[in-house]
Amino acid sequence: KIMSQSWPSLFYMGTTCISIYADESIPRYDLNSGAQDTVGLHDDVVVSTEFSQITGQLVTSSLDKKLLFWDTHTRSVNPNHTFMLDSVVVSLSVCGMYILVTVENDVYWYDMRNLTASIKAKDSPLRHHIRCLCASAEWNGYAAGSMDGTVALKYFDHKVDNDMGYTFRCHPRSKDGTSSLVPINSIAVHPSKQTFVTGDNEGYAIAWDALSKKKLLEFPSFSGSVASMAYNHSGQLLAVASNFTHQGADRVLEVEGHQIFIETMRDSKRKKSP
């Protein structure tokens, strides 16, 4: 089962992506050659990955309650730093020198230059557990998605957040047209625009304008739930991982395995990776 992927990560060498599964390993793929190796291992299932353009490090979290930092310029299978946490980090996002992590329905900040403690604990932007988080240096804030299908847009500056921060229900209906609380599994923020894409448990991915609060584009629905999404460095491509994630057994039977689709944002033509 595909858990997460990281390729702002068409990243450090321009041709590499990370896509983690329901195990302890962190696979790395060369998109040109098709070669695969393993960055390293956690002690339990890996939950989330992020790449820091500034430090050149891959940051990973796991059910083992560790944040591991990997030097992508070497092929060492040992992390260059380990940070122990009190709880499992469900989602993490890198913004400049800061790491934002989610625990239940709270968001914490850590400075990568000093990981001794969280430097700021933000008031919870959502009532239910936060499922995913993605920070944006472009609008100096982040978007978070919850178990009940609500998305919150928050700004780091308190005054700006009071004026411009908001929440909304972005996926209010299931495929049969009835109202439902559909979890938001993934959010991808465009690297240079104030737009973002949400992906949900029913297989829908929708692009939004953060400022105008309007829907920009709804992709054709995926056969499985949207497990994870990530833009490439230019924002021209969007990788979408689709699988059964948390659906019931009747839904699992409908899904054609685990797939990663490459969406071209300019013309929205869908390509499925092998």
Rosetta blueprint (number, residue, H / E / L):
1 K L
2 I E
3 M E
4 S E
5 Q E
6 S E
7 W L
8 P L
9 S L
10 L L
11 F L
12 Y L
13 M L
14 G L
15 T L
16 T E
17 C E
18 I E
19 S E
20 I E
21 Y E
22 A L
23 D L
24 E L
25 S E
26 I E
27 P E
28 R E
29 Y E
30 D E
31 L L
32 N L
33 S L
34 G L
35 A L
36 Q E
37 D E
38 T E
39 V E
40 G E
41 L E
42 H L
43 D L
44 D L
45 V L
46 V E
47 V E
48 S E
49 T E
50 E E
51 F E
52 S L
53 Q L
54 I L
55 T L
56 G L
57 Q E
58 L E
59 V E
60 T E
61 S E
62 S E
63 L L
64 D L
65 K L
66 K E
67 L E
68 L E
69 F E
70 W E
71 D E
72 T L
73 H L
74 T L
75 R L
76 S L
77 V L
78 N L
79 P L
80 N L
81 H E
82 T E
83 F E
84 M E
85 L L
86 D L
87 S L
88 V L
89 V L
90 V L
91 S E
92 L E
93 S E
94 V E
95 C E
96 G L
97 M L
98 Y E
99 I E
100 L E
101 V E
102 T E
103 V E
104 E L
105 N L
106 D E
107 V E
108 Y E
109 W E
110 Y E
111 D E
112 M L
113 R L
114 N E
115 L L
116 T L
117 A L
118 S L
119 I L
120 K E
121 A E
122 K E
123 D L
124 S L
125 P L
126 L L
127 R L
128 H L
129 H L
130 I E
131 R E
132 C E
133 L E
134 C E
135 A E
136 S E
137 A L
138 E L
139 W L
140 N L
141 G E
142 Y E
143 A E
144 A E
145 G E
146 S E
147 M L
148 D L
149 G L
150 T E
151 V E
152 A E
153 L E
154 K E
155 Y E
156 F L
157 D L
158 H H
159 K H
160 V H
161 D H
162 N H
163 D H
164 M H
165 G L
166 Y E
167 T E
168 F E
169 R E
170 C L
171 H L
172 P L
173 R E
174 S L
175 K L
176 D L
177 G L
178 T L
179 S E
180 S L
181 L L
182 V L
183 P L
184 I E
185 N E
186 S E
187 I E
188 A E
189 V E
190 H L
191 P L
192 S L
193 K L
194 Q L
195 T E
196 F E
197 V E
198 T E
199 G E
200 D E
201 N L
202 E L
203 G L
204 Y L
205 A E
206 I E
207 A E
208 W E
209 D E
210 A L
211 L L
212 S L
213 K L
214 K E
215 K E
216 L E
217 L E
218 E E
219 F L
220 P L
221 S L
222 F L
223 S L
224 G L
225 S E
226 V E
227 A E
228 S E
229 M E
230 A E
231 Y E
232 N L
233 H L
234 S L
235 G L
236 Q L
237 L E
238 L E
239 A E
240 V E
241 A E
242 S E
243 N E
244 F L
245 T L
246 H L
247 Q L
248 G L
249 A H
250 D H
251 R H
252 V H
253 L L
254 E L
255 V L
256 E L
257 G L
258 H L
259 Q E
260 I E
261 F E
262 I E
263 E E
264 T E
265 M L
266 R L
267 D L
268 S L
269 K L
270 R E
271 K E
272 K E
273 S L
274 P L
